[in-house]
Structures are given as C-alpha cells and as structure tokens.
Amino acid sequence: MTFRLRTIDITADGRQIVRDRDVAASRLTIGRAAENDIHLPDLAIDPHHAAIELKGDFLEAVALGTLGFGVDGVSSQATMIDPARGAELRFGSYNLTVSRPDDLGADVAALITIAQVASQDPGEATDEKARFSLAGAVPGKRRMAWIFGALILLAFLAVPVFFNLLHQANPKIAVRGDKAWSAGALSLAHHSLEQNCTACHVKPFEPVKDATCMSCHKTVHDHASPARLALARGGNGPLGERLLWAVAHSFGKEGPGACADCHTEHEGATRMAAPAQQFCADCHENLKSRLADTRLGNAADFGLLHPQFTPVVVTDPIANKSVPMSLDGNPRENSGLAFPHKLHLDPLGGAARMAASIGRERDYGRAGLQCSNCHRPTEDGIRFKPIDMERDCEGCHSLAFDNVGGIVRRLRHGDVDQMIADLAASGYNPPASVERPRPGQLGGQFGVGGNYHISFAPPRYTSTTFQQALSKEGVCGECHTPTMQGGRPGVVPVRQTVRFMSDGWFNHKAHAQEKCTSCHAAEKSSTSSDVLLPNLASCRTCHMGGDDRRAKVPSGCAMCHGYHPTQGAPRGTKLDKT
C-alpha cells in the first residue's frame, strides 16, 4: 500500500506552501533524524521517535522510545487509528493529521498532513528560541553586517591606503596589504612587470591611462582617431550608455576607445585572445546612425550584415589616381595595360599552341597557359608579385631585335627613350620588307634556341618610325597604349594593383586547395578593364558568420580585419610581430 504525505510550510510573509509525495510502504518511521520517512526537525523529538504501521483497515502508531506523543490532546505510547474517522497526532511542535478523504485513490491507505504549529504561549516561544538558537548569544544580523563591513574596509582599504600614503612620502616604507587588491596574474606579455605595479598604475586609485600604455607600445595606433571612437562607441549612443560613460569619466576613466576598454589585464598567464565578433558589432552594427558622415557601411556578421567589397581601382594611370568602388557597380579598371585573360587562357587559341611549342624552355604545360605561368606567389604565399615583362611575358613577346655573331640583342623594357637610343646606337636597319612574324606564323622562331624577332623601321627619331612601333599593331602597342608626352613618344604608365582591399586581409596560401578560377572569372574576361575579384556572395559559399554552424569556415571579424594592423594583417597572422 501507499501513504500520501502532505507537508504544509509557512513562509516569512505568511503564505502556505503545500507539497505532496507518496511513500510506497506499509510502515512509516517518524523522528528528528533525516533518514525517517517523516522528518520532523525539532529538538523535542527523538531521532527515531515513533512508527505508524498498517494493520488491516486500521493504523497503529507506536512510540519507539520513552517519549510518547499526543493523540487528540491525550498523551499516549501507542494507539489504533481508523483513517475513515481520522485523528490528530502531536510530536513536539508538529501536528500530524491522519485522514482518508473520499477522493483518495483505492491504493492509498491514508493521507497524513504534516504542519508545524506555533506555540500559543509567547513566553514559551521565547524560552524555546533562547534554548535552541544562538540569537541570544550574538548580536543581530543587521548589527553583525555593519561590524563585518567595517572590518573589511579596515583590513582591505584603510590599511593599504595608509601604507601607500607613507610610501609616497618615503619610498623606503613598503606598501602592505595591497596584494588583496590584485585581480590575478599578469599576461605573458606583461609577466616581467609582476613586481612593478607602478609601471602601469602610475597614480594610486586611478585607471591606467593611454599615455602609460603608449610609453612602451609606441608603434601601435588605433584604426580611428580618439574623437571618432568616442562618438562611435559612446558619445553618440543611447542616453543610458552616455550616462554610464559620464559616471566613468568622473572617476578618471578614459574612453570610449581607451586601451583598457579592450585590453583587460590580470586574466592569467595566457596570450590575449582575438576579440569576439560582438566587440566589433557594438559599434559597426549601427555605425551609420552613430557617425552620419562615415563612408563605411553597417556590419555585424559576415553572413548576415556586411557591405559589399569596395576595392581601390586605378581610374587614371597617368595621374596615378585610384578610387574605391563597390563591386555592386561592376567597376572598370584602367591600368594602362591591354591584356585579355580569355585570349591567353583559351586552350584552343594561338597562345596555347605557342606555349606548347616552347613548353620545355619556359616550363609551360602542353595544355596551354595556366594562371601560375604568369602570377607568381610571394615568398610567404599570401599574395602575388607584380607581373614582370622579362620574367613572365618575354617567352612569347620577345624583345630581341638583332643577332650579331650569335649574340641576341634585346631591348630594355619600360623605357622608350632608352629603346630609341639602343636602336640608334646599334645601326640596326632591317629591310623595309621584313615584317615581324606573328604568334603561330611559320617562320617565327619560338623553339629552344630560337628568338621571336621584331622588326623596327630605320633607327631614326622620326614620327614614321615610332608610329609603326607604338601603333596598336606595333610591338609596343600590343600591350600598351601609345601616347605623346611633351612632344616625345611614349606609352601610358602601367599601374599594377598589388592589393585591392587594404582594409581587409586575404591569404592566398590558406586557399591553396582551390583553383584560381573558383574565385576569379579570368577565363571569361576579354578585356583588361575587368576587375576580377570575387564578390561578397562568392565568399559566402564557404565563409559565414563567426557563430554560424552552417558555414564551412566560421568567420568572425578578426579573421580579415585587425584593430591594430601589422602591415595590414590581423592579430595572430605570421606577419604579426607585436
């Protein structure tokens, strides 16, 4: 059978809390010990005081020690109880009411309600409290709180402050008690300052100032001016945020944007972790509303809220003018160079056949030109070296113009005046009928030991000579735009953009498993004015937000952006030496 035990507790404000639990047993124990079925925490009750056992349709309550219990107001050592009629048992300050309501299940023998009853005699209650509590031996809680508060202030504030004042007057006096203020061990970078607190905490009871940090970190600068940071991070924010900063400033704290806002010390002997994405989003998520004149777009998560890439594109190579342009606007580049990628990468085109014929000499593949034949990575693999004519182009576009006794004479690339002088000094004057062979033509010597000879008009400085050489059909005009500068012939300067997005960081070496054409649509580009950069949607096929589980590569802000950049690289890259 089962007994249902109902406990009624009274809260300090007089509310009742009722809890029911069923005990599957035919015998219940009652007492002060916690292992009893009915636990009554009262010093007037024995640890194992009594037991209630089911006897047919009746219950038998029996005292287990010398102390009895009350039954309907009469002291007894044992009694038989009919649950249908009910009874009230008294154990110390607890009443146990035995009953069997009509709605009780057939498998429940009886309902036992347990409630503590306050004494009706105030004097008895006072005596009981005095006997079984410490209230009469120690001060009250409020008084003890004030006493301990005063002791804490004395031990951890007054004593260190007193010795600090003595130390300032006489440095030979050591400061005592200040170790209680330490928030923990210093980071690995500042470990050598462990015993030199005043190196950073110049003035007692003042936050660490930016000037103190900059006295050592002279080359580290913010990515925005302190005034702009103050507007972006607090000065132009909600009213509550501005009030908090006003309170902080009253205590001598610098900011927003102070060094100590981000670089928290005493976190243990570890390296500083990369800032969380939310650190950047706090300002940049609604930057447009905080700084109305900013050219930056709102950004909070690379996969959800990030502006389109805005590379810096050359628009005027003569004036060397570059302008940031969004990839949404299909920007056009004017590098001063004519180079159609599609023509050179077509596996069935003339360039491919030419590359195959001189493959062993230049290490070209039989399938034609590849991106790696011209675009050579830097030593660290992060980006690519500028294209060099002699190294990357002369295999097909030869600068050889004469052969004297087996010695091939070549023009120096990049200097039109020098080209004029070399031709004039050489006395080279080929027959007017000799024409320069075109790529793929018979008679052009493209094999090992052969030369792609070019034909110039008579080496005299005449407009006719260089109209031929610098025309679109001439040797220079194939790749360059001819122009006249100060009455002298020349070509438009070539401006090769080594890094399109200086505010972001991209590591080609980390993407070595991908083909170049996975991100750069060079095979479809028929003009050199195409800006062959992947857009935001292309990068999002692999990179999403820092906490996005759908991403192949979770990408927080710190992956591509650095607050204190080192050569443009975020913290944690191989170039980071700070």
Helices and strands as residue ranges (DSSP letters): E 2-10, E 16-24, E 27-31, E 38-39, E 50-55, E 58-63, E 69-71, E 74-76, E 78-81, E 87-91, E 94-99, E 108-116, H 122-132, H 141-153, I 154-158, H 159-169, G 178-181, G 188-193, G 197-199, H 210-214, H 226-230, I 231-235, H 239-250, H 259-262, H 277-284, H 287-290, E 312-316, E 321-324, G 327-329, H 341-345, H 350-357, H 359-362, G 371-373, I 389-393, E 400-404, E 407-410, H 416-426, H 463-469, E 482-485, E 488-491, G 509-511, G 516-518, G 522-524, H 536-539, E 543-544, E 553-554, G 557-559
